Amino acid sequence: MLSVIICTYNRDKYIYNVLKSLAENTLPYDRYEIVLVDNNCSDNTRGECDRFMRDFPDVAFRYFVETNQGLSHARNRGIKESAGDILVYVDDDALVNNEYLETYANFFEQMPEVEAAGGPVIPQYETAEPDWMSHFTKALITGYKYLGDKQKEFPKNDYPGGGNAAYRASVFKKVGLFNVELGRKGDSLVGAEEKDIFDKMTTLGMRFYYLPTAILYHLIPEKKLSKDYFDRLTYSIGKSERMRTLTIGKGKYLKRLVSEMVKWAASIVLCLGHTLTRHPKRGWKLIQFRWNVTKGLLGK
């Protein structure tokens, strides 16, 4: 059975629709449950969930409040409360395609040797896409992920997006739970808790696959396209990497610093390329991204 885990914090604008998109999936109701973890919401999240339960009474839906603030706390609570042997994490500000759950259910049944999987993350803008958006900043801001239309193992150093990822429940018995020092807390944008899990899985030789028909549409409001959000998010990426790597050891952190220098060289080349192709705003945004990440990485 699948346990679909949704961790939410003050997203009453979106929560009903993501639940509805799951309930309208092709997978029969008796093959999955939805576990919603409310991480101290102060809006009308509970009311919207009650509306969903009235509209879809046949869906196995369970609601929990996790009082320890933080996405990792909420994700760990979801693991604890789930009854399924496959755990599917879905973002609270998204929609899924009709074959989403059936794709995951069939894959894990047919591939018993694979421990995790993820699918495309496609942004759906509430306003127009800004002209400074490039392939790299799109992945950063929106979680965009698309590796083509063929099922395949994730390439080296790549892994499923946190808002569209499925794991065998046994994974967390082997690698441990999400690191509660990482992950978003309230309005904080610190992350890297998923990367931490997938790094541990890689170390143990676990495999994870890309499934092109498990599609998540990530809704992007205008505020996520603002300069303030961009600066806070990119700085938080660097800060998250500093925290994550230092937890592993100083050697891992130093290795990450060397990687940052390589990424600076690549960013400069990309910036020049965008400038030469008459897209200077895209190039400059990449430099701003790298600058903010480096500051966070150095603890500045």
LINKAZI-V654610 format. One record per run of one state. SS is the DSSP state (a for helix, b for strand, c for the rest). FROM is the first residue (numbers start at 1). LEN is the number of residues. If there is no record, write none. Layout:
ss=SS from=FROM len=LEN
ss=SS from=FROM len=LEN
This chain:
ss=c from=1 len=1
ss=b from=2 len=7
ss=c from=9 len=6
ss=a from=15 len=9
ss=c from=24 len=5
ss=a from=29 len=3
ss=b from=32 len=7
ss=c from=39 len=6
ss=a from=45 len=11
ss=c from=56 len=4
ss=b from=60 len=6
ss=c from=66 len=5
ss=a from=71 len=11
ss=c from=82 len=4
ss=b from=86 len=5
ss=c from=91 len=3
ss=b from=94 len=3
ss=c from=97 len=3
ss=a from=100 len=11
ss=c from=111 len=5
ss=b from=116 len=10
ss=c from=126 len=9
ss=a from=135 len=8
ss=c from=143 len=2
ss=b from=145 len=1
ss=c from=146 len=6
ss=b from=152 len=2
ss=c from=154 len=10
ss=b from=164 len=5
ss=c from=169 len=2
ss=a from=171 len=5
ss=c from=176 len=17
ss=a from=193 len=11
ss=c from=204 len=4
ss=b from=208 len=13
ss=c from=221 len=1
ss=a from=222 len=4
ss=c from=226 len=1
ss=a from=227 len=22
ss=c from=249 len=1
ss=a from=250 len=27
ss=c from=277 len=3
ss=a from=280 len=19
ss=c from=299 len=2
